[in-house]
Amino acid sequence: MITRSYPIHPRVNTLVLAHSGTFLIAAGHYFLSRHSLPSFRCAHSVSTKHVFSEARLSGDEQLVFLGELFGTEIFIYSTIDLQIIGSLNEHEGAITSLLTFERYTYLISGSADKSIIVWEFKGQKRLRCDNVHADIVSCMATSKNEVSFVSGSWDRSIVKWSTLTLKPIATMVFNEQVRSVLVSPDGKSLLIGAINNIYWMKYHEFEQVKVFWNVHKAPITSLVLTSDEEVISGSRDGTIKFPSSDVFPLVHHQFGPTCLLLLNDELVSVGSEDQIFVTTLPKKSKEKNSPELSSSSPASNNPTAKVSREKIESIRQILEQELALMEESVGRKKLI
């Protein structure tokens, strides 16, 4: 695999790719930048007083929504000149996940305060607030047709929601915290990244079909699925892995990667370094991986992986550090 790199601000927390494929937005510690594609040239950059955790574009790609990691606000910027337009502030904890739609003019935010809020962003007003989860709402994703979406939480559950009624329609509980979710491009599969395992589910039936066991040594922060149904995962252990194939891990990042994106046949990743890494993906294997279970698959059992005491202690320390950082930055009581 061939990897190229391009300069960027250090400590990037999130990337968001325009549906048009003409630009991407990068945000992180005290900065926001727009990069032209396919050159990755920085077209515009601004300094801020905030640390951004999440970024999402509006359906018309005119606005970018940025969640605050060390605070409770969601900031709205223009994608053209990166000028701030307004902000939304109803959460009582760090903004841990955001979701937008191409067909709808509302924004959904998840927070460390355990709540999910639906916003009408043009009017900058709150439509409703739900407290379905019992812990940090860590991630959200929507299907291609945007009829439904899912939310994942540190309470070990994922919830499927109707986009029309904005009410929960199904729930599944795992034996470990949910850190990332991804709906496949065809809308048939759902990937769930947990502490160190990846679960592959049928999205419409909402039932589990496969598990990749002990993929990483730390929480899985990002997932992508290629057109050939190859799973790629990034973790806080610093590696990017291809658990559904024999491809060796990529180690570009010391404390990441914080975000993975697919751009045509290339993998884009960022982390604590001052570079964007772009890796050409390996060619399609002769035998296509199928998400269906075999009779001997461990996924037919209760989804709990056996891990060593050392790994459990390492994961526990990482989780405690994450919680302490959020609590200190927001200046509130413990979240769990």
Buried (B, 14 or more C-beta within 10 A) or exposed (E): EEEEBBEBBBBBBBBBBBEEEEBBBBBBBBBBBBBEBEEBEBEBBBEBEBBBBBBBBBBEBEBBBBBBBBBBBBBBBEBEEBEEEEBBEBBBBBBBBBBBBEEBBBBBBBBBBBBBBBBEBEEBEBEEEBEBBEBBBBBBBBBEEBEBBBBBBBBBBBBBBEBEEBEBEBEBEBEBBBBBBBBBEEBBBBBBBBBBBBBBBBBBEBEBBBBBBBBBBBBBBBBBBBEBBBBBBBBBBBBBBBBBBEBEBBEBBEEBBBBBBBBEEBBBBBBBBEBBBBBEBBEBEEEEBEBEBEEEEBBBEEBEBEBEEEBEEBBEEBBEEBBEEBBEBBEBEEBE
